[in-house]
Amino acid sequence: MVPLHDLLEGSPCPQELEAVIAAADQALRCWEPVWTDFMEGGLREGAEQMLASLAELDQASWGGFPGAERRRLLLQRREAALPATGTPSGLVGLEISGNFLFDRAECGDFRSGLLAVGVRPGDLGDIWLRGDRGAQAIITTTQAGPLDGTGARVRSVEVRLDVRPLEQLQLPAERQPRRFQTVEASLRLDAVASAGFGLARNRMVEKILQGKVRLNWQPISRPSRLLRTGDRVQLEGRGELRLEAVESTRRERWRIAILRC
């Protein structure tokens, strides 16, 4: 049996991780690979660190394409033969088609629309926009079947849902890690994130207030929050900033070394 109490000790999200531990326990007892539900990056990282202490367990993550933010963990005994890394086991694409020319929607709106028609959060991976024509998503095959050819509502727009093989999706461009420096007058979250993600500062403030920005995977709603070396800023659909170094300049500004990935 997996030592449940020991693994959960000190965890900030024990309820979410209990299901992961149960999957690990099943994989170890049955000697068969087990996929977890989709998890956001912070929870997945916590689960990976937690399970790393189990020497007999092997793990890999996959979200349907290399740059996916939401991923599932593949858990199995180390002695068992692993399938090829990145195997898209049990995943398909979902086309969400509609006319959004006059009612612009964002990824969160599409997610809410899918949840409203009964999609389990754990069965739904990344969602990305397709201009004013709708969006595409990654979803489990078990959840996708009943949705194929049906309709849903996203904001005020009626949409059609069609299942697609993964290879037929027009995936988001894969982000390549990039290091750069910026000099800012302040270490405020809105200032640094604006420079790092290349968005206007007022637009970044809007996203922070809308709850679309996370600091070290935790929701943050204060644009004035001061950042420091080691902090990680996540923006939905745009990846992550990692502050690798912060130093003051002679002109009382801040030179910040950032890794964007």
C-alpha positions as CSV (number, residue, x, y, z in Angstrom):
1,M,0.0,0.0,0.0
2,V,1.1,3.5,-0.8
3,P,1.8,5.4,2.5
4,L,-1.1,7.9,2.1
5,H,-0.6,9.8,5.3
6,D,3.1,10.3,4.9
7,L,2.8,11.5,1.3
8,L,0.0,14.0,2.1
9,E,1.7,15.5,5.1
10,G,2.2,19.2,4.6
11,S,0.5,19.2,1.2
12,P,-1.5,22.4,0.4
13,C,-4.1,20.4,-1.6
14,P,-4.5,17.0,0.1
15,Q,-8.0,16.2,-1.4
16,E,-6.8,16.6,-5.0
17,L,-3.7,14.5,-4.4
18,E,-5.6,11.7,-2.8
19,A,-6.9,10.6,-6.2
20,V,-3.4,10.6,-7.6
21,I,-2.2,8.5,-4.7
22,A,-5.0,6.1,-5.3
23,A,-4.0,5.8,-8.9
24,A,-0.4,5.1,-7.9
25,D,-1.5,2.5,-5.5
26,Q,-3.6,0.8,-8.2
27,A,-0.7,0.8,-10.6
28,L,1.6,-0.8,-8.0
29,R,-0.8,-3.4,-6.9
30,C,-2.1,-4.4,-10.4
31,W,1.1,-4.1,-12.3
32,E,-0.8,-2.2,-15.0
33,P,-0.4,1.4,-16.2
34,V,-2.9,3.9,-14.8
35,W,-3.7,7.4,-16.1
36,T,-4.7,10.1,-13.7
37,D,-7.2,12.9,-14.5
38,F,-5.9,16.1,-16.2
39,M,-4.2,18.4,-13.7
40,E,-3.1,22.0,-13.8
41,G,0.6,22.6,-13.8
42,G,1.0,23.4,-10.1
43,L,-1.0,20.4,-8.9
44,R,0.9,18.1,-11.4
45,E,4.3,19.4,-10.2
46,G,3.2,18.8,-6.6
47,A,2.1,15.3,-7.5
48,E,5.3,14.5,-9.3
49,Q,7.4,15.6,-6.4
50,M,5.2,13.7,-4.0
51,L,5.4,10.4,-5.9
52,A,9.2,10.7,-6.6
53,S,9.7,9.2,-3.1
54,L,8.2,5.9,-4.3
55,A,11.2,4.1,-5.8
56,E,9.2,1.3,-7.4
57,L,6.9,3.8,-9.3
58,D,7.6,5.2,-12.7
59,Q,5.8,8.3,-14.0
60,A,5.4,10.3,-17.2
61,S,3.1,13.2,-18.2
62,W,1.2,13.9,-21.3
63,G,-1.5,16.4,-22.4
64,G,-2.1,15.5,-26.0
65,F,0.8,17.7,-27.5
66,P,4.3,18.7,-26.3
67,G,3.4,22.2,-25.1
68,A,0.2,21.3,-23.2
69,E,-0.2,23.0,-19.8
70,R,-2.9,20.6,-18.4
71,R,-1.6,17.1,-18.4
72,R,-2.3,13.6,-17.1
73,L,0.2,11.4,-15.3
74,L,0.9,7.9,-16.5
75,L,1.8,5.8,-13.4
76,Q,3.1,2.2,-13.4
77,R,5.7,-0.1,-11.8
78,R,9.2,0.6,-12.8
79,E,9.7,-3.1,-13.8
80,A,6.8,-3.0,-16.2
81,A,7.4,-2.1,-19.9
82,L,6.7,1.6,-20.5
83,P,4.9,2.6,-23.7
84,A,6.6,5.2,-25.8
85,T,7.0,8.5,-24.0
86,G,4.2,11.0,-25.0
87,T,1.8,8.3,-26.0
88,P,-1.6,10.1,-26.4
89,S,-3.4,7.2,-24.7
90,G,-7.2,7.8,-24.6
91,L,-7.1,11.4,-25.9
92,V,-8.8,13.1,-28.9
93,G,-9.4,16.6,-30.1
94,L,-12.6,18.5,-29.8
95,E,-13.6,21.2,-32.4
96,I,-15.8,23.9,-30.9
97,S,-17.3,25.9,-33.8
98,G,-19.3,29.1,-33.6
99,N,-19.4,32.7,-34.7
100,F,-17.6,34.8,-32.1
101,L,-17.2,37.9,-34.3
102,F,-19.6,40.0,-32.2
103,D,-19.1,38.2,-28.8
104,R,-15.5,37.5,-28.2
105,A,-14.8,34.6,-25.9
106,E,-11.7,33.4,-24.0
107,C,-10.5,30.0,-23.1
108,G,-12.3,30.1,-19.7
109,D,-15.6,30.8,-21.4
110,F,-15.2,27.7,-23.6
111,R,-14.3,25.6,-20.5
112,S,-17.3,26.8,-18.7
113,G,-19.5,26.0,-21.7
114,L,-18.2,22.4,-21.8
115,L,-18.6,21.9,-18.1
116,A,-22.2,23.1,-18.4
117,V,-23.0,20.2,-20.7
118,G,-21.6,17.7,-18.3
119,V,-17.9,17.4,-19.2
120,R,-15.8,16.4,-16.1
121,P,-13.0,18.8,-15.3
122,G,-10.6,15.9,-15.1
123,D,-11.4,14.8,-18.6
124,L,-10.7,18.2,-20.2
125,G,-7.2,19.3,-21.2
126,D,-6.0,22.5,-22.8
127,I,-8.3,24.8,-24.8
128,W,-7.0,27.3,-27.4
129,L,-8.8,29.9,-29.5
130,R,-9.3,29.7,-33.2
131,G,-9.9,33.4,-33.9
132,D,-13.6,34.3,-34.2
133,R,-14.5,30.8,-35.3
134,G,-14.4,29.1,-31.9
135,A,-11.7,26.9,-30.2
136,Q,-10.2,23.5,-30.1
137,A,-9.5,21.4,-27.0
138,I,-8.0,18.1,-25.8
139,I,-10.5,15.7,-24.2
140,T,-10.5,12.0,-23.1
141,T,-12.1,9.6,-25.6
142,T,-14.6,8.4,-23.0
143,Q,-15.9,11.9,-22.5
144,A,-15.7,12.8,-26.2
145,G,-18.0,10.1,-27.6
146,P,-21.3,11.5,-26.3
147,L,-20.4,15.1,-27.4
148,D,-19.7,14.4,-31.0
149,G,-22.1,16.3,-33.3
150,T,-23.9,17.9,-30.4
151,G,-24.3,21.5,-29.4
152,A,-23.4,23.7,-26.4
153,R,-23.5,27.4,-25.5
154,V,-20.4,29.6,-25.0
155,R,-21.4,33.1,-23.7
156,S,-24.2,34.1,-26.0
157,V,-23.1,31.9,-28.9
158,E,-24.5,28.5,-29.9
159,V,-21.6,26.2,-30.8
160,R,-21.2,22.8,-32.5
161,L,-19.0,20.1,-31.0
162,D,-17.1,17.7,-33.2
163,V,-14.5,15.1,-32.2
164,R,-11.3,15.1,-34.2
165,P,-8.1,12.9,-34.2
166,L,-5.2,14.7,-32.5
167,E,-3.3,14.8,-35.8
168,Q,-6.1,16.9,-37.4
169,L,-5.9,19.7,-34.8
170,Q,-4.2,23.0,-35.5
171,L,-2.2,23.0,-32.3
172,P,-0.8,26.2,-30.7
173,A,2.7,27.0,-31.6
174,E,5.1,25.3,-29.2
175,R,6.8,27.9,-27.0
176,Q,10.6,27.7,-26.9
177,P,12.2,28.7,-23.6
178,R,13.8,32.2,-24.0
179,R,16.0,34.1,-21.6
180,F,16.1,37.9,-21.6
181,Q,16.6,40.9,-19.4
182,T,14.3,43.9,-18.7
183,V,14.8,47.0,-16.7
184,E,11.8,48.2,-14.8
185,A,11.0,51.0,-12.4
186,S,9.2,48.6,-10.1
187,L,9.0,44.9,-9.1
188,R,5.2,45.1,-9.1
189,L,3.5,42.0,-10.6
190,D,1.7,44.1,-13.3
191,A,4.9,45.8,-14.4
192,V,7.1,42.7,-14.6
193,A,4.4,40.5,-16.2
194,S,3.6,43.2,-18.7
195,A,7.2,43.3,-19.9
196,G,7.7,39.5,-19.7
197,F,4.5,38.5,-21.6
198,G,4.7,41.5,-24.0
199,L,1.2,42.9,-23.1
200,A,0.2,46.5,-22.4
201,R,0.3,47.2,-18.7
202,N,-3.4,48.1,-18.4
203,R,-4.3,44.8,-20.2
204,M,-2.1,42.9,-17.8
205,V,-3.9,44.6,-14.9
206,E,-7.2,43.4,-16.3
207,K,-6.1,39.8,-16.6
208,I,-4.8,39.9,-13.0
209,L,-8.1,41.3,-11.7
210,Q,-10.0,38.7,-13.8
211,G,-8.1,35.9,-12.0
212,K,-6.2,34.7,-15.1
213,V,-2.7,35.2,-13.6
214,R,-1.1,33.0,-11.0
215,L,1.9,33.5,-8.9
216,N,3.8,30.3,-8.0
217,W,0.6,28.5,-9.2
218,Q,-1.5,30.3,-6.7
219,P,-4.3,32.7,-7.8
220,I,-3.3,36.3,-7.4
221,S,-5.6,39.4,-7.7
222,R,-3.2,42.2,-6.6
223,P,-1.4,43.9,-9.5
224,S,0.8,45.7,-6.9
225,R,2.2,42.5,-5.5
226,L,6.0,42.8,-5.4
227,L,8.0,40.0,-7.0
228,R,11.4,38.6,-6.1
229,T,14.0,36.2,-7.4
230,G,12.6,32.7,-7.8
231,D,9.0,33.7,-8.3
232,R,7.1,32.1,-11.2
233,V,4.2,33.9,-12.9
234,Q,1.7,31.9,-15.0
235,L,-0.7,33.5,-17.5
236,E,-3.4,31.3,-19.0
237,G,-2.5,30.4,-22.6
238,R,0.8,32.2,-22.6
239,G,3.1,30.1,-20.5
240,E,5.2,31.1,-17.6
241,L,7.8,33.6,-16.5
242,R,10.6,32.6,-14.0
243,L,12.5,35.4,-12.3
244,E,16.1,34.1,-12.3
245,A,17.8,37.2,-10.9
246,V,16.9,40.6,-9.7
247,E,19.3,43.5,-9.0
248,S,19.1,47.2,-8.5
249,T,20.7,49.7,-10.9
250,R,22.5,52.9,-10.3
251,R,19.4,54.8,-11.3
252,E,17.2,53.1,-8.7
253,R,15.5,50.8,-11.2
254,W,15.5,47.0,-11.3
255,R,17.3,44.8,-13.8
256,I,15.4,41.5,-14.0
257,A,16.6,38.3,-15.7
258,I,13.6,36.3,-16.9
259,L,13.2,32.8,-18.4
260,R,10.0,32.6,-20.4
261,C,8.7,29.1,-21.1
